[in-house]
Amino acid sequence: MDDQSRETIAINIGRLAKARGNISAVCRRLGINRQQFNKYLTGQHLPSQVNLNAICDYFRVGFSDLISPDMEIPERKHPSEFLAGYQALAGSELLQTVIRSSEKDQLKQFTGTFFKYHYSSIYRGDIVRAVTSIYPIDEDIYGYSNLERFPNKNRPEKHDYVFKYHGYVFMLHGRMFMADLESLQRNEITFSIYTPIARNPVKLFFGVTSGVASNMYREPYTSKSVLDFRSPNTPVKVDWKAATVVPPDDESLPMEAMEYLNH
């Protein structure tokens, strides 16, 4: 392979990784060491054929795209669209019936930023404060994202675990239904059902979340969870930074949320 092609591959891999916004997450998904991946970005090393195939599959491009100086960055689809069988589900009468039945006008008022609270299955006894964002995907369908971060106990500025969930949300009979895919490890699906507390305006949703992974390294779980409405806007940097794990007596936790989780 000539030097120009090698340079083009390095540039295009860098453009693809930048479009995803988190190179560390890309490396974890590809199973490639960050130091080695940096050498691909600088053109020091050309990826092996196995890694080239993995990169092409992950970014949904062909090898001919990687060696093209005019490569177009593929439109990034909603992560849940990569669930096995999702395309069949999206066109199914079942989903179309749910979409037609969804109380979209009611759901619209709950778009924005939430904190999600539940007891941790990783740091036993602590409370996860996740950041959830509900947003319209198009006229009929609403999606959401959820970020969980678990700080290192000895070095809180570092994170031992980071999970990002992306899914779809529907409002049926006054209840909020959510289903998602964890998009970094891509091996866990979670489901949640919430009911709003009857107040005006509604601020808290009480419910339950269940998670099932594709392997037994993370056992299936079910736990009570609370959504705490924070803002009608999309999350900003300070919101995302709030994602962490705290002790159950942390003063920042809403009293009503803790009463529900501890009941």
Residue pairs with C-beta under 8 A, 6 or more apart in sequence:
1 46
5 67
6 43
6 46
7 43
8 66
8 67
8 68
8 69
9 40
9 43
9 46
9 47
9 66
9 67
10 40
10 41
10 42
10 43
12 65
12 66
12 67
12 68
12 71
13 40
13 41
13 47
13 55
13 66
14 41
15 71
15 73
16 55
16 59
16 61
16 73
17 23
17 26
17 37
17 41
19 73
19 76
20 26
20 76
23 34
23 37
24 34
25 162
25 164
25 184
26 37
26 58
27 33
27 34
27 37
28 184
28 185
29 58
29 184
29 186
30 37
30 51
30 54
30 55
30 58
31 54
32 51
32 54
36 45
39 45
40 46
40 47
40 51
47 55
52 63
52 66
55 66
56 62
56 63
56 65
56 66
59 74
60 74
61 71
61 74
65 71
65 72
78 137
78 143
78 166
79 166
79 181
79 183
80 86
80 143
80 166
80 167
80 168
80 179
80 180
80 181
81 87
81 90
82 181
82 186
83 89
83 181
83 189
89 95
98 170
98 172
99 140
99 141
99 170
101 170
101 172
102 140
102 142
102 170
102 171
102 172
103 171
103 172
103 173
103 174
104 140
104 142
104 171
106 171
106 174
107 134
107 142
107 169
107 170
107 171
107 176
108 136
109 202
110 134
110 171
110 176
110 202
110 229
111 134
111 135
111 136
111 142
111 232
112 133
112 134
112 229
112 230
112 231
112 232
112 233
112 234
113 131
113 132
113 133
113 229
113 230
113 231
113 232
113 233
113 234
113 235
113 239
114 131
114 132
114 133
114 134
114 227
114 228
114 229
114 230
115 129
115 130
115 131
115 132
115 227
115 228
115 230
115 242
116 128
116 129
116 130
116 131
116 132
116 146
116 225
116 226
116 227
116 228
117 127
117 128
117 129
117 130
117 225
117 226
117 228
117 253
117 254
117 257
117 258
117 261
118 127
118 128
118 130
118 209
118 223
118 224
118 225
118 226
118 261
119 125
119 126
119 127
119 128
119 223
119 224
119 248
119 261
120 126
120 127
120 128
120 150
120 245
121 218
121 219
121 221
121 223
122 150
122 161
123 150
123 153
123 245
125 247
125 248
126 245
126 246
126 247
126 248
127 245
127 246
127 247
127 248
127 250
127 253
127 258
127 261
128 148
128 150
128 245
129 242
129 243
129 244
129 245
129 246
129 252
129 253
130 146
130 147
130 148
130 243
131 146
131 147
131 235
131 239
131 240
131 242
131 243
132 144
132 145
132 146
132 147
132 227
133 144
133 145
133 146
133 234
133 235
134 142
134 143
134 144
134 169
135 142
135 143
135 144
135 234
136 142
136 143
137 143
137 168
141 168
142 168
142 169
142 170
143 166
143 167
143 168
143 169
144 166
144 167
144 168
144 169
144 178
144 180
145 164
145 165
145 166
146 164
146 165
146 166
146 167
146 180
147 162
147 163
147 164
147 165
147 240
147 243
148 161
148 162
148 163
148 164
148 165
148 243
149 159
149 161
149 162
149 163
149 243
149 244
149 245
150 159
150 160
150 161
150 162
150 244
150 245
151 157
151 158
151 159
151 160
151 244
151 245
152 158
152 159
152 160
162 184
163 182
163 184
163 185
163 188
164 182
164 183
164 184
165 180
165 181
165 182
165 183
165 190
166 180
166 181
166 183
167 178
167 179
167 180
167 181
167 190
168 178
168 179
168 180
169 176
169 177
169 178
170 176
170 177
171 177
174 195
174 196
175 193
175 194
175 195
176 192
176 193
176 194
176 195
176 196
176 205
176 207
176 227
177 191
177 192
177 193
178 190
178 191
178 192
178 193
178 194
179 189
179 190
179 191
179 192
180 189
180 190
181 188
181 189
182 188
182 189
182 190
187 213
187 214
187 215
188 211
188 212
188 213
188 214
188 218
189 211
189 212
190 209
190 210
190 211
190 212
191 209
191 210
191 211
192 207
192 208
192 209
192 210
192 225
193 207
193 208
194 205
194 206
194 207
194 225
194 227
195 205
195 206
195 207
196 202
196 204
196 205
197 203
197 204
197 205
197 206
197 256
201 229
202 229
203 228
203 229
204 226
204 227
204 228
204 229
204 254
204 256
204 257
205 226
205 227
205 229
206 224
206 226
206 260
207 224
207 225
207 226
207 227
208 222
208 223
208 224
208 225
209 222
209 223
209 224
209 225
210 220
210 221
210 222
211 218
211 220
211 221
211 222
212 220
213 219
213 220
224 260
224 261
225 261
226 254
226 257
226 260
226 261
228 254
228 257
230 239
231 239
246 252
246 253
248 258
248 261
248 262
